[in-house]
């Protein structure tokens, strides 16, 4: 049967000889990805489950990636696996005053696992995720290095006014030839200027609008750690 797959995809890596199958079963030989695929097709197995047999937990990829120190800002390509689940609050304490700051653990009476397939109703198609590089201080202290940002791809037009403070001013995520940038933006003629936060002491970046830079979208959410020790080490 595996030979049929090999012929279909014109790749002998899908073929599993009887001797190879015996080695997998009796000698704990780890098959290649192509042969794992063939085994899943032949025996009607779930690919994720089979990968787990060999000690690889695919849902851990974002967690492991977040533990690595990556200096440059970039988009995050991870997507939610519908086979997974998420811890969500199933019941809130009605006595909690939402106007006051408190621990989330005190607000939630019951947590539970919810299959990600049940979260399809959330509008995630227009959003992407970005990671602010651990050496990207452009928007510090408003957005710290190492933060994850939520990007709304439907908000790509650069607004020139309409805010009353730095907290209201739109922050944009940009892609250009050198990689990615995240910051306040202004348009002057045919130039797009990425303006850093004054507290960052970073220099502005100037790109030729439309031809040298692409506006991925507006940052509408931020998840970051408050870690002053890390800042001192980074600048020492």
Secondary structure as a PSIPRED ss2 file (coil, helix, strand):
# PSIPRED VFORMAT (PSIPRED V4.0)

   1 X C   1.000  0.000  0.000
   2 X H   0.000  1.000  0.000
   3 X H   0.000  1.000  0.000
   4 X H   0.000  1.000  0.000
   5 X H   0.000  1.000  0.000
   6 X H   0.000  1.000  0.000
   7 X H   0.000  1.000  0.000
   8 X H   0.000  1.000  0.000
   9 X H   0.000  1.000  0.000
  10 X C   1.000  0.000  0.000
  11 X C   1.000  0.000  0.000
  12 X H   0.000  1.000  0.000
  13 X H   0.000  1.000  0.000
  14 X H   0.000  1.000  0.000
  15 X C   1.000  0.000  0.000
  16 X C   1.000  0.000  0.000
  17 X C   1.000  0.000  0.000
  18 X H   0.000  1.000  0.000
  19 X H   0.000  1.000  0.000
  20 X H   0.000  1.000  0.000
  21 X H   0.000  1.000  0.000
  22 X H   0.000  1.000  0.000
  23 X H   0.000  1.000  0.000
  24 X H   0.000  1.000  0.000
  25 X H   0.000  1.000  0.000
  26 X H   0.000  1.000  0.000
  27 X C   1.000  0.000  0.000
  28 X C   1.000  0.000  0.000
  29 X C   1.000  0.000  0.000
  30 X C   1.000  0.000  0.000
  31 X C   1.000  0.000  0.000
  32 X C   1.000  0.000  0.000
  33 X H   0.000  1.000  0.000
  34 X H   0.000  1.000  0.000
  35 X H   0.000  1.000  0.000
  36 X H   0.000  1.000  0.000
  37 X H   0.000  1.000  0.000
  38 X H   0.000  1.000  0.000
  39 X H   0.000  1.000  0.000
  40 X H   0.000  1.000  0.000
  41 X H   0.000  1.000  0.000
  42 X H   0.000  1.000  0.000
  43 X H   0.000  1.000  0.000
  44 X C   1.000  0.000  0.000
  45 X C   1.000  0.000  0.000
  46 X C   1.000  0.000  0.000
  47 X H   0.000  1.000  0.000
  48 X H   0.000  1.000  0.000
  49 X H   0.000  1.000  0.000
  50 X H   0.000  1.000  0.000
  51 X H   0.000  1.000  0.000
  52 X H   0.000  1.000  0.000
  53 X H   0.000  1.000  0.000
  54 X C   1.000  0.000  0.000
  55 X C   1.000  0.000  0.000
  56 X C   1.000  0.000  0.000
  57 X C   1.000  0.000  0.000
  58 X H   0.000  1.000  0.000
  59 X H   0.000  1.000  0.000
  60 X H   0.000  1.000  0.000
  61 X H   0.000  1.000  0.000
  62 X H   0.000  1.000  0.000
  63 X H   0.000  1.000  0.000
  64 X H   0.000  1.000  0.000
  65 X H   0.000  1.000  0.000
  66 X H   0.000  1.000  0.000
  67 X C   1.000  0.000  0.000
  68 X C   1.000  0.000  0.000
  69 X C   1.000  0.000  0.000
  70 X C   1.000  0.000  0.000
  71 X C   1.000  0.000  0.000
  72 X C   1.000  0.000  0.000
  73 X C   1.000  0.000  0.000
  74 X E   0.000  0.000  1.000
  75 X E   0.000  0.000  1.000
  76 X E   0.000  0.000  1.000
  77 X C   1.000  0.000  0.000
  78 X C   1.000  0.000  0.000
  79 X C   1.000  0.000  0.000
  80 X C   1.000  0.000  0.000
  81 X C   1.000  0.000  0.000
  82 X C   1.000  0.000  0.000
  83 X C   1.000  0.000  0.000
  84 X C   1.000  0.000  0.000
  85 X E   0.000  0.000  1.000
  86 X E   0.000  0.000  1.000
  87 X E   0.000  0.000  1.000
  88 X E   0.000  0.000  1.000
  89 X E   0.000  0.000  1.000
  90 X E   0.000  0.000  1.000
  91 X E   0.000  0.000  1.000
  92 X E   0.000  0.000  1.000
  93 X C   1.000  0.000  0.000
  94 X C   1.000  0.000  0.000
  95 X C   1.000  0.000  0.000
  96 X C   1.000  0.000  0.000
  97 X C   1.000  0.000  0.000
  98 X C   1.000  0.000  0.000
  99 X C   1.000  0.000  0.000
 100 X C   1.000  0.000  0.000
 101 X C   1.000  0.000  0.000
 102 X C   1.000  0.000  0.000
 103 X C   1.000  0.000  0.000
 104 X H   0.000  1.000  0.000
 105 X H   0.000  1.000  0.000
 106 X H   0.000  1.000  0.000
 107 X H   0.000  1.000  0.000
 108 X E   0.000  0.000  1.000
 109 X E   0.000  0.000  1.000
 110 X E   0.000  0.000  1.000
 111 X E   0.000  0.000  1.000
 112 X E   0.000  0.000  1.000
 113 X E   0.000  0.000  1.000
 114 X E   0.000  0.000  1.000
 115 X E   0.000  0.000  1.000
 116 X H   0.000  1.000  0.000
 117 X H   0.000  1.000  0.000
 118 X H   0.000  1.000  0.000
 119 X H   0.000  1.000  0.000
 120 X C   1.000  0.000  0.000
 121 X C   1.000  0.000  0.000
 122 X C   1.000  0.000  0.000
 123 X C   1.000  0.000  0.000
 124 X C   1.000  0.000  0.000
 125 X C   1.000  0.000  0.000
 126 X C   1.000  0.000  0.000
 127 X E   0.000  0.000  1.000
 128 X E   0.000  0.000  1.000
 129 X E   0.000  0.000  1.000
 130 X E   0.000  0.000  1.000
 131 X E   0.000  0.000  1.000
 132 X C   1.000  0.000  0.000
 133 X C   1.000  0.000  0.000
 134 X C   1.000  0.000  0.000
 135 X C   1.000  0.000  0.000
 136 X C   1.000  0.000  0.000
 137 X C   1.000  0.000  0.000
 138 X C   1.000  0.000  0.000
 139 X C   1.000  0.000  0.000
 140 X C   1.000  0.000  0.000
 141 X C   1.000  0.000  0.000
 142 X C   1.000  0.000  0.000
 143 X C   1.000  0.000  0.000
 144 X C   1.000  0.000  0.000
 145 X C   1.000  0.000  0.000
 146 X C   1.000  0.000  0.000
 147 X C   1.000  0.000  0.000
 148 X E   0.000  0.000  1.000
 149 X E   0.000  0.000  1.000
 150 X E   0.000  0.000  1.000
 151 X E   0.000  0.000  1.000
 152 X E   0.000  0.000  1.000
 153 X C   1.000  0.000  0.000
 154 X C   1.000  0.000  0.000
 155 X C   1.000  0.000  0.000
 156 X C   1.000  0.000  0.000
 157 X C   1.000  0.000  0.000
 158 X C   1.000  0.000  0.000
 159 X C   1.000  0.000  0.000
 160 X C   1.000  0.000  0.000
 161 X C   1.000  0.000  0.000
 162 X C   1.000  0.000  0.000
 163 X C   1.000  0.000  0.000
 164 X C   1.000  0.000  0.000
 165 X C   1.000  0.000  0.000
 166 X C   1.000  0.000  0.000
 167 X C   1.000  0.000  0.000
 168 X C   1.000  0.000  0.000
 169 X C   1.000  0.000  0.000
 170 X C   1.000  0.000  0.000
 171 X C   1.000  0.000  0.000
 172 X E   0.000  0.000  1.000
 173 X E   0.000  0.000  1.000
 174 X E   0.000  0.000  1.000
 175 X E   0.000  0.000  1.000
 176 X E   0.000  0.000  1.000
 177 X C   1.000  0.000  0.000
 178 X C   1.000  0.000  0.000
 179 X E   0.000  0.000  1.000
 180 X E   0.000  0.000  1.000
 181 X E   0.000  0.000  1.000
 182 X E   0.000  0.000  1.000
 183 X E   0.000  0.000  1.000
 184 X E   0.000  0.000  1.000
 185 X E   0.000  0.000  1.000
 186 X E   0.000  0.000  1.000
 187 X E   0.000  0.000  1.000
 188 X E   0.000  0.000  1.000
 189 X C   1.000  0.000  0.000
 190 X C   1.000  0.000  0.000
 191 X E   0.000  0.000  1.000
 192 X E   0.000  0.000  1.000
 193 X E   0.000  0.000  1.000
 194 X E   0.000  0.000  1.000
 195 X E   0.000  0.000  1.000
 196 X C   1.000  0.000  0.000
 197 X C   1.000  0.000  0.000
 198 X H   0.000  1.000  0.000
 199 X H   0.000  1.000  0.000
 200 X H   0.000  1.000  0.000
 201 X C   1.000  0.000  0.000
 202 X C   1.000  0.000  0.000
 203 X C   1.000  0.000  0.000
 204 X C   1.000  0.000  0.000
 205 X E   0.000  0.000  1.000
 206 X E   0.000  0.000  1.000
 207 X E   0.000  0.000  1.000
 208 X E   0.000  0.000  1.000
 209 X E   0.000  0.000  1.000
 210 X C   1.000  0.000  0.000
 211 X C   1.000  0.000  0.000
 212 X C   1.000  0.000  0.000
 213 X E   0.000  0.000  1.000
 214 X E   0.000  0.000  1.000
 215 X E   0.000  0.000  1.000
 216 X E   0.000  0.000  1.000
 217 X E   0.000  0.000  1.000
 218 X E   0.000  0.000  1.000
 219 X E   0.000  0.000  1.000
 220 X E   0.000  0.000  1.000
 221 X E   0.000  0.000  1.000
 222 X E   0.000  0.000  1.000
 223 X E   0.000  0.000  1.000
 224 X C   1.000  0.000  0.000
 225 X C   1.000  0.000  0.000
 226 X C   1.000  0.000  0.000
 227 X C   1.000  0.000  0.000
 228 X H   0.000  1.000  0.000
 229 X H   0.000  1.000  0.000
 230 X H   0.000  1.000  0.000
 231 X H   0.000  1.000  0.000
 232 X H   0.000  1.000  0.000
 233 X H   0.000  1.000  0.000
 234 X H   0.000  1.000  0.000
 235 X H   0.000  1.000  0.000
 236 X C   1.000  0.000  0.000
